[in-house]
């Protein structure tokens, strides 16, 4: 939860906004403390997602982070990568209660996903293994981890670690001839007459960093600074007071690279002084406009106030905050970001979560528009870290997303595995009302869901990769016609791999991603279609196990069919016991119950989800009547039907059925109107 002690109310319009924030956070705190069940916590989060007006001034965007660890730092072909991870709430860095499933991908240097696996979290932790094929080319590969909730935001926030394969001593290639110099002034631009820090980055024509010495010059030949050194990643820095009447440039040998023009747009500066954050807004002399200043700690708002030339600086106590990325933005009257600054707040306050230096670096990189190379090595170097942060912007989400009244989550937290899709009638119109039955073909578990205006979402128990489901749709009357079931395709994020530039030795292939003015990377999502079969394979009859033929009934030894059914497997005949105060109908004496395992997610259509129905020549009849009244001499065959087979006859057959055929009945077996669907399952069952 983010703290509201620092929110300052500078005008009446902010009173309502702050009050609404207090209410929203109070609801979250109250429910989280009161309810320990993770499903209820997730429900409350989804409820808050739907309350679009609760945050009128800005939206608190909840997301997650993943700490991922591998058993080794390098591998060879044929090795198995053992990995483990922890799922954290992005702002508090506490174990997340939102998502229960994570996705792990192996990516090559061409940004292709070679393997995708799905794992279930246990108390926000997961572990798994990934085999490296023996014919895998040598080089660097990458493990990427994310959840469905994280897909709402930039893919730069996904966890990504490098996996060297047969490449134990990678030497970073350095560029030679400088071709491009990129400038990163503090606050985003230069302002005349004020001292500013500026970082710059030197690259060659292939985009490789150049380690070199440069000079800052102005005019024709005046040298402001000499011996500006860039590191192995081509990054250097300097501080100076820009003059609007002068033109500045970086000189490297005989090459000149012009600096950005000096502007009159205000600049936001941030600094840490012990357990306080100091802010200062630099204005040009003729600027009289009013601006808004917002401060964020790990993406959560901790300060919002009006700024003008008379109130341009201040000190904010930060004793209640732990270490993390601080982002400040300056907004104009139209809520446009005119200046942005990042610093890392190094807190002295002890935290319940003690992270290693490498883990702190990974968490910090996941908030940036571009990761910082070798970040763990400079976490203790304040000056170097500050220089690198000048070259980056906030990256987890766009500022405009948090400044709007509400935010629509395209992907909800995945707390339960679910199948979803659309049902059409023969005419191509949506089936207005009905229900859909899904059966796990491997476990026999049965599930159901309502169909409303063609749409359905059905929760299922955890299933393994490779398992399939039989699905069939029915109308309100329980009839199944030629309804077409169209399953939703899985959508996975495209690849934005900004880590490969840290060790590239050749020019990399162009990426399909692009970066916008907010330093957010965009790229097309990848749609994956699961395997679907329209033809339902028949089940083989096993004599005496699930099928009794005509010869069994040529010379019947019993007066009814109960002894014959007791020879078959997969079900049991139960005699219903009458209570002292209960009145039981003569037709409620027996029921036939399946002996298969029960699903954890129960059925809603009937209270007897494990009861088999009896079909006489394809029609449902009373179970007690059939068991006691049908004479074996009149019977041609008895067959135990699986749920998939039973649903061809009736919507009540989602636990299976006993099909009794009488002599002289030549009714053709009905054709199934469902489909078999094989979605992506879990890799760790």
C-alpha positions in Angstrom: 0.0 0.0 0.0 1.3 3.4 -0.7 1.3 6.0 2.0 -0.8 9.2 1.9 1.1 11.1 4.5 3.0 13.0 1.7 0.0 14.1 -0.3 -0.3 17.8 -0.1 -3.6 19.6 -0.7 -2.9 22.9 -2.4 -6.4 23.7 -3.7 -9.9 22.6 -3.2 -10.0 20.5 -6.3 -7.5 18.1 -4.8 -9.6 17.5 -1.6 -12.0 15.2 -3.5 -9.2 13.3 -5.2 -7.3 12.7 -2.0 -10.5 11.6 -0.2 -11.2 9.1 -3.0 -7.7 7.7 -2.7 -8.1 7.3 1.0 -11.4 5.3 0.5 -9.9 3.1 -2.2 -6.8 2.3 -0.2 -8.8 1.7 3.0 -11.0 -0.8 1.1 -7.9 -2.7 -0.1 -6.2 -2.7 3.4 -9.4 -3.7 5.2 -10.2 -6.6 2.8 -6.6 -7.8 2.7 -6.3 -7.8 6.5 -9.8 -9.4 7.0 -9.6 -12.1 4.4 -6.7 -14.4 4.2 -8.0 -16.6 1.4 -6.1 -15.8 -1.8 -9.2 -16.2 -3.9 -11.1 -13.6 -1.9 -8.1 -11.2 -2.3 -8.1 -11.7 -6.0 -11.8 -11.2 -6.1 -11.4 -7.9 -4.3 -8.8 -6.8 -6.7 -11.0 -7.6 -9.6 -13.8 -5.7 -7.9 -11.6 -2.7 -7.6 -10.6 -3.0 -11.3 -14.3 -2.6 -12.1 -14.9 0.5 -10.0 -13.9 3.0 -12.7 -14.8 6.2 -10.8 -13.0 5.5 -7.5 -9.8 7.2 -8.6 -10.9 10.4 -10.2 -7.5 12.1 -10.4 -5.2 9.2 -11.3 -5.3 5.4 -11.3 -3.2 3.1 -9.1 -2.0 0.5 -11.6 -1.4 -2.8 -9.8 1.0 -5.3 -11.4 3.5 -8.0 -10.5 7.2 -8.7 -10.7 9.1 -12.0 -10.9 12.4 -12.9 -9.3 13.9 -15.7 -11.4 16.9 -17.8 -10.5 18.7 -20.6 -12.3 21.0 -23.4 -11.0 24.0 -22.4 -13.1 25.3 -19.3 -14.9 26.1 -21.1 -18.1 25.1 -24.3 -19.9 25.9 -26.7 -22.7 23.7 -28.4 -25.3 21.8 -31.3 -23.7 21.8 -29.7 -20.2 18.6 -29.1 -18.2 18.0 -25.7 -16.8 16.6 -25.9 -13.3 15.0 -22.6 -12.3 12.9 -21.2 -9.4 11.1 -18.0 -8.9 9.1 -15.8 -6.6 6.0 -13.7 -7.7 5.9 -10.3 -6.1 3.4 -7.4 -6.1 5.1 -4.7 -8.1 4.8 -1.8 -5.7 5.1 -3.4 -2.2 7.4 -6.2 -3.3 5.4 -8.5 -1.0 4.5 -12.0 -2.3 1.7 -11.5 -4.8 -1.8 -12.9 -4.2 -3.1 -11.9 -7.6 -1.9 -14.5 -10.0 -1.4 -18.2 -9.5 0.2 -19.1 -12.8 3.4 -17.9 -14.5 4.7 -18.3 -18.1 8.4 -19.2 -18.8 9.8 -18.8 -22.3 13.2 -19.7 -23.9 14.1 -17.0 -26.4 16.9 -17.0 -29.0 18.8 -13.9 -30.3 16.4 -13.6 -33.2 13.6 -12.9 -30.8 11.9 -16.2 -31.5 10.2 -18.2 -28.6 11.7 -21.7 -28.8 9.8 -23.0 -25.8 6.9 -21.8 -23.6 5.9 -23.5 -20.4 3.3 -22.7 -17.7 3.8 -23.3 -14.0 1.6 -23.0 -10.9 2.7 -20.9 -8.0 2.6 -22.3 -4.4 2.5 -19.4 -1.9 3.9 -17.1 -4.7 6.8 -19.5 -5.5 7.3 -21.8 -8.4 10.1 -24.0 -9.9 10.6 -26.0 -13.0 13.0 -27.5 -15.6 13.7 -26.8 -19.2 15.8 -29.1 -21.5 18.2 -27.7 -24.0 18.2 -29.6 -27.2 21.5 -31.3 -28.2 21.5 -29.6 -31.6 20.9 -26.1 -30.2 23.4 -23.6 -31.8 25.9 -22.1 -29.4 25.3 -18.6 -28.2 23.3 -16.5 -25.7 19.7 -17.5 -25.0 17.2 -15.8 -22.7 14.6 -17.0 -20.1 11.6 -14.7 -19.9 9.0 -14.9 -17.1 5.6 -13.1 -16.8 2.0 -13.5 -15.7 -1.3 -12.6 -17.5 -1.6 -9.5 -15.3 1.8 -8.3 -16.3 0.7 -8.5 -20.0 -1.4 -5.3 -19.4 1.8 -3.3 -19.3 5.1 -2.9 -21.2 7.0 -6.2 -22.0 10.2 -4.3 -20.8 8.9 -5.0 -17.3 9.1 -8.8 -17.8 11.9 -10.7 -16.1 14.6 -11.7 -18.6 17.9 -13.4 -17.8 20.7 -14.4 -20.1 21.4 -18.1 -20.6 24.9 -18.7 -22.3 25.0 -22.0 -24.1 28.5 -23.4 -24.9 29.7 -19.8 -24.6 31.5 -19.7 -21.3 33.8 -16.7 -21.9 31.8 -14.1 -23.8 33.9 -11.1 -24.6 31.9 -7.9 -25.2 32.6 -6.4 -28.6 33.3 -2.7 -28.7 32.6 -0.4 -31.6 35.4 1.6 -33.3 34.3 4.6 -35.2 31.7 6.8 -33.5 28.6 7.3 -35.7 25.9 8.4 -33.3 25.9 10.3 -30.0 22.7 10.4 -27.9 22.2 13.1 -25.3 20.1 12.7 -22.1 19.8 16.0 -20.3 18.5 16.0 -16.7 14.7 16.4 -16.9 14.6 15.6 -20.6 15.9 18.8 -22.1 18.3 21.7 -21.7 17.2 25.0 -20.0 19.2 28.2 -20.3 20.9 29.6 -17.2 20.7 26.7 -14.8 23.2 24.0 -13.8 22.2 20.6 -15.3 23.6 17.1 -15.5 23.8 15.5 -18.9 24.6 12.0 -19.9 25.6 11.0 -23.4 26.0 7.7 -25.2 28.4 7.0 -28.1 27.7 4.2 -30.6 29.1 3.1 -34.0 27.1 2.5 -37.2 26.1 -1.0 -36.1 24.7 0.3 -32.8 27.7 -1.0 -30.8 28.9 1.2 -27.9 32.2 3.0 -28.3 34.6 3.4 -25.4 36.4 6.7 -26.2 37.4 10.2 -25.0 35.4 13.2 -26.0 35.2 17.0 -25.5 32.3 19.4 -24.9 32.6 22.4 -27.1 30.6 25.5 -28.0 30.7 27.9 -30.9 33.5 27.4 -33.4 36.2 26.0 -31.2 35.7 26.9 -27.5 36.2 23.9 -25.3 34.0 23.7 -22.2 35.2 20.3 -21.0 37.9 18.0 -22.3 38.7 14.4 -21.5 35.1 13.2 -21.1 35.5 9.4 -21.0 32.9 6.9 -21.9 32.8 3.4 -20.3 32.6 0.0 -22.0 28.9 0.7 -22.7 29.7 4.0 -24.4 28.2 6.2 -21.6 29.7 9.3 -20.1 28.4 12.4 -18.4 29.1 16.1 -17.6 27.5 19.1 -15.9 27.3 22.6 -17.2 25.1 25.8 -17.4 23.6 26.0 -20.9 23.4 29.4 -22.6 20.6 29.9 -25.1 22.9 32.1 -27.3 25.5 29.3 -27.8 25.5 26.1 -29.8 27.1 23.1 -28.1 28.5 19.9 -29.5 30.5 16.8 -28.6 33.8 16.4 -30.4 35.4 12.9 -30.8 38.5 13.1 -32.9 37.5 14.9 -36.1 33.8 14.1 -35.6 31.3 16.6 -34.3 27.9 15.7 -32.8 25.5 18.7 -32.0 23.9 18.8 -28.5 20.1 19.4 -28.2 18.9 23.0 -28.5 18.4 25.0 -25.3 14.6 25.4 -24.6 12.4 27.4 -22.2 10.5 24.4 -20.9 10.9 23.8 -17.1 13.1 21.1 -15.9 12.5 18.8 -12.8 15.5 17.9 -10.6 15.5 15.3 -7.8 18.1 14.5 -5.2 18.3 12.3 -2.1 19.5 13.8 1.2 19.6 11.1 3.8 15.9 10.1 4.3 14.5 13.0 2.4 13.8 13.6 -1.3 14.6 17.2 -2.5 12.9 18.5 -5.6 13.7 21.6 -7.6 12.0 22.9 -10.7 14.1 25.1 -13.0 12.1 27.8 -14.8 13.0 30.2 -17.5 12.6 33.9 -16.6 9.4 34.5 -18.6 7.5 31.4 -17.6 4.4 32.2 -15.5 2.4 29.1 -16.1 1.2 26.7 -13.4 2.3 23.1 -13.5 1.5 19.9 -11.5 4.2 17.8 -9.9 3.8 14.1 -9.2 6.2 11.8 -7.4 6.1 8.0 -7.6 7.7 5.3 -5.5 7.9 2.1 -7.5 5.0 3.3 -9.6 2.7 4.3 -6.7 1.8 8.0 -6.3 3.2 9.5 -3.1 2.9 13.2 -3.8 0.8 15.4 -6.0 0.7 19.2 -5.9 0.6 22.4 -7.9 3.8 24.1 -8.9 4.5 27.7 -10.0 7.5 30.0 -10.0 6.8 31.0 -6.4 6.8 27.4 -5.2 9.5 25.7 -7.2 11.3 23.5 -4.6 10.7 21.5 -1.5 11.9 18.7 0.8 9.8 15.5 1.2 10.4 13.2 4.2 10.8 9.6 3.1 11.4 7.7 6.3 8.4 5.4 5.7 9.7 4.2 2.4 12.1 1.3 1.5 14.6 1.4 -1.3 13.3 1.7 -4.8 13.0 3.7 -8.0 11.7 7.3 -7.6 10.1 8.9 -10.6 9.0 12.5 -10.8 7.0 14.1 -13.6 6.0 17.7 -14.3 2.7 18.2 -16.1 1.4 21.3 -17.9 -2.2 22.5 -17.8 -3.3 19.9 -20.3 -1.8 17.1 -18.2 1.1 16.6 -20.7 4.4 15.4 -19.3 7.0 18.2 -19.9 9.8 16.9 -17.7 10.7 13.5 -16.2 13.5 12.5 -13.8 14.5 9.2 -12.2 16.6 8.6 -9.1 17.1 5.5 -6.9 16.2 6.0 -3.3 18.6 4.1 -1.0 16.7 3.7 2.2 18.3 2.9 5.6 15.0 1.4 6.8 15.1 -2.3 7.1 12.6 -4.3 5.1 10.9 -7.6 5.7 12.1 -8.7 2.3 15.9 -8.8 2.2 17.0 -8.8 -1.4 20.5 -9.5 -2.7 22.3 -6.9 -4.8 21.5 -8.9 -7.9 17.8 -9.1 -7.0 17.7 -5.4 -6.4 19.2 -4.8 -9.8 16.7 -7.1 -11.5 13.7 -5.4 -9.7 15.1 -2.0 -10.7 15.7 -2.9 -14.3 12.1 -4.2 -14.7 10.8 -0.6 -14.0 13.0 1.0 -16.7 12.4 1.7 -20.4 15.7 0.0 -21.0 17.7 -2.2 -18.7 21.0 -0.9 -17.3 24.0 -3.2 -18.1 25.9 -4.8 -15.2 23.5 -2.9 -12.9 24.4 -5.0 -9.9 28.0 -3.8 -10.1 27.0 -0.1 -9.8 24.2 -0.4 -7.2 26.7 0.9 -4.6 28.1 3.6 -6.8 25.7 6.6 -6.4 27.3 8.7 -9.2 27.5 5.9 -11.8 23.9 4.8 -11.0 22.7 8.3 -11.3 24.4 8.7 -14.7 22.8 5.6 -16.0 19.4 6.6 -14.8 19.7 9.8 -16.8 19.7 7.7 -19.9 16.5 5.8 -19.0 12.9 6.6 -18.5 10.1 5.0 -16.5 9.0 1.9 -18.5 6.5 -0.3 -16.8 3.5 1.7 -18.0 2.8 5.0 -19.8 2.2 8.0 -17.7 -1.0 8.7 -19.5 -2.4 5.4 -18.3 -2.1 6.5 -14.7 -3.3 10.1 -15.3 -6.7 9.0 -16.7 -9.8 8.4 -14.6 -9.7 4.7 -15.1 -7.7 1.9 -16.6 -9.1 -1.1 -18.4 -7.3 -4.3 -17.7 -7.3 -6.4 -20.9 -5.8 -9.3 -19.0 -7.2 -10.2 -15.5 -5.1 -12.1 -12.9 -5.1 -15.8 -13.7 -6.2 -17.4 -10.5 -8.0 -20.4 -12.0 -7.4 -22.1 -15.3 -10.3 -21.4 -17.6 -11.7 -22.2 -21.1 -13.5 -19.5 -22.9 -15.1 -19.0 -26.3 -18.2 -18.3 -28.3 -21.2 -20.4 -29.4 -23.0 -19.8 -32.7 -26.2 -21.3 -34.0 -26.5 -22.9 -37.5 -27.4 -19.5 -38.9 -24.2 -17.9 -37.5 -25.9 -16.0 -34.7 -24.9 -16.1 -31.1 -26.7 -18.7 -28.9 -28.5 -16.3 -26.6 -28.9 -18.6 -23.6 -27.8 -22.1 -22.8 -25.1 -24.0 -21.1 -21.8 -25.7 -22.1 -20.4 -28.9 -20.8 -16.6 -29.6 -20.8 -15.1 -32.9 -20.0 -11.4 -33.6 -19.4 -10.7 -36.5 -21.6 -7.7 -37.7 -19.6 -9.2 -37.4 -16.0 -12.9 -37.6 -16.8 -13.7 -34.5 -14.8 -16.8 -32.7 -15.9 -17.5 -28.9 -15.8 -20.3 -26.6 -17.0 -21.0 -23.0 -17.5 -23.8 -20.8 -18.7 -23.8 -19.4 -22.2 -25.0 -15.8 -22.4 -25.2 -13.9 -25.7 -22.9 -16.5 -27.2 -20.1 -16.1 -24.7 -18.9 -18.6 -22.0 -16.1 -18.9 -19.5 -15.7 -22.2 -17.7 -13.2 -22.8 -14.8 -11.4 -26.1 -14.8 -9.0 -27.9 -12.5 -5.3 -27.8 -13.2 -4.5 -29.9 -16.2 -1.2 -31.1 -17.8 0.2 -30.0 -21.1 -1.2 -32.4 -23.7 -4.6 -33.1 -22.0 -7.7 -32.3 -24.0 -11.3 -31.4 -23.3 -14.6 -32.4 -25.0 -17.0 -29.5 -25.2 -20.7 -29.5 -26.2 -23.2 -26.8 -26.1 -27.0 -27.0 -25.3 -29.8 -24.6 -25.5 -32.1 -23.6 -22.5 -34.2 -26.8 -23.1 -31.1 -29.1 -22.9 -31.1 -29.8 -26.7 -27.9 -29.8 -28.7 -28.2 -29.0 -32.4 -25.4 -28.1 -34.9 -24.0 -25.4 -32.6 -20.5 -24.2 -33.5 -18.1 -23.7 -30.6 -15.4 -21.2 -31.3 -12.6 -21.2 -28.7 -10.7 -18.1 -27.7 -7.1 -18.2 -28.9 -4.3 -17.6 -26.4 -2.6 -14.3 -26.9 1.1 -14.0 -25.8 3.3 -10.9 -25.8 5.8 -10.4 -28.5 9.5 -10.3 -27.7 11.3 -7.1 -26.7 14.8 -8.3 -25.8 16.8 -5.2 -24.8 19.4 -7.4 -23.0 21.1 -8.9 -26.0 22.8 -5.6 -26.9 24.9 -6.0 -23.8 26.9 -8.8 -25.4 26.3 -8.6 -29.1 29.2 -8.9 -31.4 27.5 -8.5 -34.8 24.6 -6.4 -36.0 21.4 -7.9 -34.7 18.3 -8.4 -36.9 15.8 -5.6 -36.8 13.0 -5.9 -34.2 9.3 -5.5 -34.9 9.0 -3.3 -31.8 9.0 0.4 -31.8 9.5 3.0 -29.1 7.2 5.9 -28.6 7.8 9.4 -27.2 7.4 8.0 -23.6 10.1 5.4 -24.2 7.5 2.6 -24.1 8.2 -0.2 -26.5 5.3 -1.5 -28.6 5.1 -4.7 -30.6 2.5 -7.0 -32.1 1.1 -9.7 -29.8 1.4 -13.3 -30.8 -1.8 -15.3 -31.1 -1.5 -19.1 -30.5 -4.4 -21.4 -31.6 -4.8 -24.6 -29.5 -5.4 -27.9 -31.2 -9.1 -28.6 -32.1 -10.7 -31.8 -33.4 -14.2 -31.7 -34.9 -14.5 -35.5 -35.2 -14.9 -37.4 -31.9 -13.1 -40.7 -31.9 -15.3 -43.7 -30.8 -14.5 -45.6 -27.6 -13.6 -49.2 -27.9 -16.0 -51.7 -26.3 -14.4 -54.0 -23.8 -16.6 -57.0 -23.3 -17.6 -57.6 -19.7 -16.0 -54.3 -18.6 -18.1 -51.6 -20.2 -20.2 -53.7 -22.6 -22.4 -56.7 -22.3 -23.7 -58.2 -25.6 -26.8 -60.2 -26.7 -25.4 -63.6 -25.7 -25.3 -62.6 -22.0 -29.1 -62.3 -22.1 -30.1 -65.4 -24.2 -30.8 -67.5 -21.1 -31.2 -64.9 -18.2 -30.5 -66.2 -14.7 -31.8 -63.1 -12.9 -35.1 -61.3 -12.8 -33.6 -57.8 -13.3 -30.5 -56.2 -14.7 -28.8 -55.3 -11.3 -26.5 -58.4 -11.2 -25.4 -57.7 -14.8 -24.5 -54.1 -14.0 -22.6 -55.1 -10.9 -20.1 -57.0 -13.2 -19.1 -53.8 -14.9 -16.6 -51.2 -13.7 -16.5 -47.4 -13.5 -19.7 -47.0 -11.4 -21.6 -48.5 -8.4 -25.3 -49.0 -7.7 -26.3 -47.2 -4.5 -29.5 -47.8 -2.6 -30.7 -44.6 -1.2 -31.3 -44.6 2.5 -34.5 -43.0 3.8 -34.2 -40.7 6.8 -36.7 -40.8 9.7 -38.4 -37.6 8.6 -38.1 -38.0 4.9 -40.7 -39.1 2.4 -39.1 -40.9 -0.5 -40.8 -41.7 -3.8 -41.0 -45.2 -5.1 -38.8 -44.1 -8.0 -36.0 -42.8 -5.8 -34.8 -46.1 -4.5 -31.6 -46.4 -6.5 -29.0 -44.3 -8.2 -25.9 -45.1 -10.2 -22.8 -43.2 -9.2 -19.5 -42.9 -11.0 -16.4 -44.1 -9.1 -14.0 -41.8 -10.9 -12.3 -38.9 -9.1 -14.2 -35.7 -8.5 -13.2 -32.3 -9.9 -12.2 -29.6 -7.4 -14.3 -27.1 -9.3 -17.8 -28.4 -9.0 -20.8 -28.4 -11.3 -23.6 -25.9 -11.1 -26.3 -27.5 -13.3 -27.1 -30.3 -10.9 -26.5 -31.2 -7.4 -25.8 -34.8 -8.4 -22.8 -34.2 -10.6 -21.5 -37.8 -10.1 -24.7 -39.6 -11.0 -25.0 -41.6 -14.3 -28.3 -41.5 -16.1 -30.0 -44.6 -17.7 -30.8 -44.5 -21.4 -33.3 -46.9 -22.9 -32.8 -47.1 -26.6 -31.3 -43.6 -26.5 -33.9 -41.9 -24.2 -33.6 -41.0 -20.5 -35.7 -43.2 -18.2 -36.0 -43.4 -14.4 -33.1 -45.3 -12.9 -35.1 -47.2 -10.2 -37.7 -48.3 -12.8 -35.0 -49.5 -15.2 -33.2 -51.5 -12.6 -36.2 -53.2 -11.2 -38.6 -53.5 -14.1 -36.6 -54.3 -17.2 -36.3 -58.0 -17.8 -33.0 -59.3 -19.2 -34.8 -61.4 -21.8 -35.9 -58.2 -23.6 -32.4 -56.7 -23.6 -30.0 -56.8 -26.5 -27.0 -55.0 -24.9 -25.9 -52.9 -22.0 -23.1 -50.4 -22.4 -21.4 -47.9 -20.0 -21.0 -44.7 -21.9 -18.3 -42.2 -21.1 -19.4 -38.6 -20.6 -18.3 -37.7 -24.1 -20.5 -40.5 -25.5 -23.4 -39.8 -23.1 -23.6 -36.2 -24.1 -24.5 -37.2 -27.6 -27.9 -38.4 -26.2 -28.6 -35.9 -23.4 -27.3 -32.9 -21.6 -27.7 -34.8 -18.3 -24.9 -37.2 -19.3 -21.9 -35.2 -18.1 -21.1 -38.0 -15.6 -21.7 -40.7 -18.1 -24.7 -43.0 -18.8 -25.9 -46.7 -18.9 -27.2 -47.3 -22.4 -29.6 -50.2 -22.6 -30.7 -51.4 -26.1 -33.8 -53.6 -26.4 -34.1 -56.4 -28.9 -35.5 -55.3 -32.3 -34.3 -51.7 -31.9 -32.0 -50.6 -34.7 -31.8 -46.9 -33.9 -28.6 -45.4 -35.3 -26.2 -43.9 -32.7 -26.4 -40.1 -32.8 -23.5 -38.1 -34.1 -21.6 -35.9 -31.6 -22.1 -32.2 -32.0 -19.2 -31.2 -29.8 -15.5 -30.8 -30.3 -12.2 -31.8 -28.7 -10.0 -28.9 -27.6 -6.4 -29.2 -26.4 -5.3 -25.9 -24.8 -1.9 -25.3 -23.3 -1.6 -26.9 -19.9 0.8 -26.9 -17.0 4.4 -28.2 -17.2 4.8 -29.1 -13.5 2.0 -31.5 -12.8 
